[in-house]
C-alpha cells in the first residue's frame, strides 16, 4: 500500500449540509482537495465516506496524517 501524499499542512474548512454525503480524499493526490477526484487509482488507497450529522463548518484533514480521518486533529502542526 502506498503512503498518502501531504496535500497541505492545514485543515480544510468546509460548509456541510446535514444528511449529505461527502467523499474525502485519503491519498492526497486529488486536485479537488479535500474531495476525491479519482487520482488514487492504482495506489491501494481510496476515498473515505463522510455523512454530515448537522449543517455547519467541518474541518477536514489536509495533511492526510490525522488519527481521526477524515477530520483534522492538528497533526499538520507537527509536520
Backbone as ProteinMPNN parsed JSONL, in Angstrom:
{"seq_chain_A": "XXXXXXXXXXXXXXXXXXXXXXXXXXXXXXXXXXXXXXXXXXXXXXXXXXXXXXXXXXXXXXXXXXXXXXXXXXXXXXX", "coords_chain_A": {"N_chain_A": [[0.833, -1.181, 0.0], [0.476, 2.23, -0.733], [1.826, 5.197, 0.731], [-0.027, 8.051, 1.867], [0.014, 11.263, 0.221], [1.076, 14.419, 1.387], [-1.215, 16.781, 1.137], [-1.708, 19.395, 1.943], [-0.533, 21.533, 4.568], [-2.482, 22.182, 6.515], [-5.822, 22.453, 7.795], [-8.953, 21.87, 6.063], [-11.502, 23.933, 5.846], [-14.889, 23.448, 5.565], [-18.183, 24.086, 4.526], [-20.846, 22.151, 5.371], [-23.819, 20.195, 4.717], [-26.468, 18.9, 6.639], [-27.022, 15.413, 6.564], [-26.009, 15.093, 4.004], [-23.719, 13.416, 1.794], [-20.219, 13.138, 1.598], [-17.102, 12.682, -0.066], [-14.067, 12.165, 1.08], [-10.737, 12.781, 0.16], [-8.29, 10.466, 0.654], [-5.776, 9.891, -0.183], [-4.3, 12.119, -0.907], [-3.689, 13.0, -3.442], [-5.61, 14.184, -5.041], [-6.782, 16.85, -7.11], [-8.804, 18.348, -6.296], [-8.988, 19.016, -3.533], [-10.637, 19.054, -0.342], [-11.713, 16.795, -1.5], [-12.284, 13.67, -3.207], [-11.064, 12.924, -6.441], [-10.592, 10.769, -7.958], [-7.908, 10.342, -8.363], [-6.516, 8.518, -6.896], [-6.338, 6.062, -8.095], [-4.831, 2.959, -8.559], [-3.147, 3.2, -6.367], [-3.763, 1.819, -4.099], [-5.034, 3.078, -2.123], [-8.069, 4.658, -1.074], [-11.028, 6.793, -1.257], [-12.704, 8.248, 1.632], [-15.857, 7.888, 3.024], [-18.011, 10.402, 4.233], [-20.685, 11.38, 6.154], [-22.572, 14.107, 6.846], [-23.597, 15.02, 10.034], [-24.812, 17.264, 11.012], [-25.696, 20.559, 9.861], [-23.185, 22.878, 9.097], [-19.824, 24.11, 9.742], [-17.1, 22.077, 8.952], [-13.929, 20.711, 9.684], [-11.8, 19.329, 7.613], [-9.129, 16.992, 7.281], [-6.078, 17.993, 5.842], [-3.481, 17.169, 5.594], [-3.426, 14.45, 5.615], [-2.575, 12.801, 7.641], [-3.937, 12.571, 9.983], [-5.268, 11.2, 13.052], [-7.898, 10.842, 13.264], [-9.474, 10.334, 10.83], [-12.031, 11.422, 8.586], [-11.434, 13.878, 9.655], [-9.686, 16.798, 10.814], [-7.083, 16.701, 13.218], [-5.118, 18.287, 14.105], [-2.584, 17.342, 13.563], [-1.065, 18.279, 11.432], [0.357, 20.415, 12.434], [2.677, 19.396, 13.45], [4.255, 18.596, 11.403]], "CA_chain_A": [[0.0, 0.0, 0.0], [1.196, 3.483, -0.859], [1.585, 6.207, 1.753], [-0.679, 9.242, 1.322], [0.794, 12.466, -0.033], [0.605, 15.564, 2.156], [-1.825, 17.715, 0.193], [-1.482, 20.726, 2.501], [-0.242, 21.499, 6.0], [-3.555, 22.93, 7.17], [-7.127, 21.816, 7.625], [-9.811, 22.398, 5.01], [-12.791, 24.312, 6.418], [-15.925, 23.221, 4.558], [-19.581, 24.18, 4.958], [-21.54, 20.917, 5.01], [-25.257, 20.156, 4.953], [-26.905, 17.704, 7.362], [-27.507, 14.31, 5.76], [-25.292, 14.988, 2.728], [-22.546, 12.542, 1.764], [-19.012, 13.734, 1.025], [-16.029, 11.689, -0.234], [-12.788, 12.78, 1.434], [-9.538, 12.216, -0.459], [-7.379, 9.905, 1.657], [-4.444, 9.677, -0.755], [-3.608, 13.401, -1.038], [-3.355, 13.268, -4.837], [-6.71, 14.865, -5.714], [-6.641, 18.269, -7.409], [-10.024, 18.951, -5.762], [-8.93, 18.829, -2.08], [-10.344, 17.77, 0.274], [-12.553, 15.765, -2.119], [-11.698, 12.682, -4.112], [-11.313, 13.094, -7.876], [-10.198, 9.525, -8.619], [-6.453, 10.295, -8.553], [-5.954, 7.419, -6.104], [-6.313, 4.835, -8.899], [-3.573, 2.237, -8.584], [-2.323, 3.45, -5.182], [-4.177, 0.982, -2.984], [-5.775, 3.953, -1.212], [-9.35, 5.074, -1.621], [-11.671, 7.87, -0.513], [-13.462, 7.903, 2.828], [-17.204, 8.453, 3.042], [-18.382, 11.208, 5.398], [-22.063, 11.852, 6.126], [-22.695, 15.204, 7.805], [-24.643, 14.84, 11.041], [-25.53, 18.525, 11.128], [-25.253, 21.624, 8.977], [-22.203, 23.755, 9.732], [-18.454, 24.043, 9.232], [-16.322, 20.909, 9.362], [-12.524, 20.873, 9.331], [-11.271, 18.086, 7.078], [-7.671, 16.891, 7.292], [-5.404, 18.28, 4.582], [-2.158, 16.534, 5.561], [-3.689, 13.011, 5.475], [-1.892, 12.099, 8.729], [-4.791, 12.628, 11.161], [-5.658, 9.962, 13.723], [-9.364, 10.8, 13.228], [-9.911, 10.624, 9.467], [-11.43, 12.413, 7.703], [-11.382, 15.177, 10.322], [-8.389, 17.297, 11.269], [-6.8, 16.607, 14.656], [-3.982, 19.164, 14.377], [-1.319, 16.682, 13.261], [-0.292, 19.097, 10.479], [1.221, 21.328, 13.193], [3.922, 18.7, 13.807], [4.968, 18.162, 10.177]], "C_chain_A": [[0.879, 1.246, 0.0], [0.86, 4.422, 0.291], [0.871, 7.399, 1.121], [0.303, 10.393, 1.168], [0.223, 13.581, 0.835], [0.09, 16.592, 1.157], [-1.617, 19.155, 0.631], [-1.255, 20.602, 3.997], [-1.2, 22.421, 6.744], [-4.842, 22.144, 6.978], [-7.875, 22.492, 6.476], [-11.172, 22.682, 5.628], [-13.847, 24.23, 5.324], [-17.3, 23.363, 5.194], [-20.289, 22.929, 4.454], [-23.022, 21.026, 5.37], [-25.623, 18.838, 5.614], [-27.472, 16.661, 6.403], [-26.815, 14.126, 4.426], [-24.059, 14.103, 2.88], [-21.407, 13.238, 1.033], [-17.948, 12.645, 0.958], [-14.681, 12.376, -0.076], [-11.631, 12.036, 0.765], [-8.58, 11.754, 0.629], [-5.952, 9.773, 1.133], [-3.627, 10.964, -0.877], [-3.3, 13.798, -2.462], [-4.422, 14.058, -5.601], [-6.403, 16.342, -5.945], [-7.817, 19.053, -6.833], [-10.098, 18.771, -4.244], [-10.019, 19.614, -1.364], [-11.105, 16.596, -0.348], [-11.791, 14.864, -3.066], [-12.047, 13.033, -5.561], [-10.873, 11.869, -8.666], [-8.699, 9.372, -8.812], [-5.784, 9.165, -7.784], [-5.809, 6.124, -6.899], [-4.915, 4.228, -8.936], [-2.708, 2.413, -7.344], [-2.623, 2.492, -4.038], [-4.91, 1.776, -1.913], [-7.084, 4.34, -1.872], [-9.963, 6.161, -0.773], [-12.418, 7.351, 0.701], [-14.802, 8.636, 2.789], [-17.434, 9.209, 4.354], [-19.811, 11.679, 5.205], [-22.21, 12.891, 7.233], [-23.867, 14.958, 8.746], [-25.462, 16.109, 11.221], [-24.936, 19.538, 10.155], [-24.288, 22.532, 9.738], [-20.845, 23.61, 9.074], [-17.748, 22.834, 9.832], [-14.895, 21.125, 8.873], [-11.953, 19.514, 8.932], [-9.748, 18.136, 7.068], [-7.101, 17.158, 5.899], [-4.075, 17.558, 4.457], [-2.243, 15.013, 5.399], [-2.997, 12.177, 6.547], [-2.723, 12.05, 10.01], [-5.069, 11.246, 11.759], [-7.174, 9.808, 13.733], [-9.904, 11.064, 11.829], [-11.436, 10.549, 9.334], [-11.225, 13.787, 8.351], [-9.986, 15.521, 10.814], [-8.26, 17.142, 12.78], [-5.577, 17.45, 15.036], [-2.624, 18.559, 14.075], [-0.446, 17.515, 12.33], [0.651, 20.078, 11.182], [2.551, 20.712, 13.57], [4.742, 18.281, 12.6], [6.016, 19.169, 9.756]], "O_chain_A": [[1.911, 1.287, 0.67], [-0.274, 4.435, 0.77], [1.13, 7.728, -0.037], [1.295, 10.483, 1.891], [-0.993, 13.674, 0.998], [0.868, 17.197, 0.42], [-1.38, 20.035, -0.197], [-1.74, 19.66, 4.623], [-0.791, 23.308, 7.492], [-4.934, 21.28, 6.106], [-7.473, 23.549, 5.988], [-11.924, 21.748, 5.907], [-13.717, 24.868, 4.28], [-17.551, 22.826, 6.272], [-20.329, 22.676, 3.25], [-23.42, 21.834, 6.209], [-25.148, 17.78, 5.203], [-28.293, 16.975, 5.542], [-27.009, 13.101, 3.772], [-23.44, 14.046, 3.942], [-21.607, 13.849, -0.016], [-17.896, 11.776, 1.828], [-14.213, 13.075, -0.975], [-11.565, 10.808, 0.805], [-8.112, 12.559, 1.434], [-5.022, 9.565, 1.911], [-2.399, 10.912, -0.945], [-2.699, 14.85, -2.681], [-4.156, 14.548, -6.699], [-5.831, 17.006, -5.079], [-7.826, 20.283, -6.878], [-11.151, 18.412, -3.718], [-10.3, 20.748, -1.752], [-11.134, 15.51, 0.231], [-10.78, 15.256, -3.649], [-13.185, 13.393, -5.865], [-10.787, 11.915, -9.893], [-8.254, 8.369, -9.37], [-4.605, 8.885, -8.001], [-5.203, 5.173, -6.404], [-3.943, 4.893, -9.296], [-1.627, 1.828, -7.272], [-1.827, 2.366, -3.108], [-5.355, 1.214, -0.912], [-7.189, 4.347, -3.099], [-9.476, 6.434, 0.324], [-12.728, 6.163, 0.792], [-14.863, 9.842, 2.553], [-17.099, 8.724, 5.435], [-20.12, 12.314, 4.197], [-22.0, 12.595, 8.409], [-24.991, 14.717, 8.304], [-26.649, 16.054, 11.54], [-23.808, 19.381, 9.688], [-24.546, 22.908, 10.882], [-20.73, 23.056, 7.981], [-17.789, 22.598, 11.039], [-14.677, 21.656, 7.784], [-11.663, 18.668, 9.777], [-9.154, 19.196, 6.871], [-7.584, 16.616, 4.905], [-3.584, 17.35, 3.348], [-1.246, 14.365, 5.082], [-2.846, 10.967, 6.381], [-2.253, 11.535, 11.024], [-5.1, 10.247, 11.041], [-7.69, 8.774, 14.157], [-10.734, 11.958, 11.664], [-12.056, 9.671, 9.933], [-10.88, 14.75, 7.665], [-9.207, 14.642, 11.183], [-9.2, 17.414, 13.526], [-5.064, 17.342, 16.149], [-1.603, 19.204, 14.311], [0.781, 17.465, 12.424], [1.635, 20.522, 10.591], [3.469, 21.427, 13.972], [5.805, 17.678, 12.748], [6.702, 18.964, 8.754]]}, "name": "protein", "num_of_chains": 1, "seq": "XXXXXXXXXXXXXXXXXXXXXXXXXXXXXXXXXXXXXXXXXXXXXXXXXXXXXXXXXXXXXXXXXXXXXXXXXXXXXXX"}
